[in-house]
Amino acid sequence: SLLTASALAPHAAPGSAEYVSLALTLAFLSGIMLTLMGLFRMGFMSNFLSYPVVSGFVTASAILIAVSQIKTVLGIETQGSTLVELVPQLVEKSSGLHGPTALMGSIAIIFLILMRNGLARLLTGLGMAEGLVRAIARMGPLIAAAVATVEVMALDLEALGVRTVGELPSGLPPFTLPSFSGDVWRDLL
């Protein structure tokens, strides 16, 4: 998703119809490339990506995603998409954190950590099957989202300034084909 966002950013505004169309086209092109590489038995090329490079990319992605979500958990408004842009703004605006949002976010994070670690150990110690314990622990995000939804509705937290996703569209999005424009393909390739 980070690579897709960086590839599409120069071509369209995030969230626009054109951006979605370009993302679909980029996914289509990636599928074509992967299919061709599979047909021509080119999997050996992955050996040229060293483990430290792949590990570094994955770790940096995780750090960037985590830091970019801190603003949402604390209710702080920031702009930017790199650590160099985000960290100074988070530090500068930390005094303006939104209390109810920060409390809900912190409780949700603690709950998720406890679901993954503490609850799993507790249930395993009680003799529950390991597969069932893993399934229950993996439901933590769903449970957290459901509880937060009920809290927002029951306590009218929107009135206190807690931002919500808002109205969710019902049904599936319409079937859409990728762009077959030569210029778009050239730019994305």
Buried (B, 14 or more C-beta within 10 A) or exposed (E): EEEBEEBBEEEBEEEEEBBBBBBBBBEBBEEEEEEEBEEEEEEEEEEEEEEEEEEEEEEEEEEBEEBBEBBEBBBBEBEBBEEEEBBEBBEEBEEEBBEBBBEBBEBBEEBBEBBBEEBBEEBBEEEEEEEEBBEBBEEBEEBBEEBBEEBBEEEEBEEEEBEEEEEEEEEEEEEEEBBEEEEBBEBBE
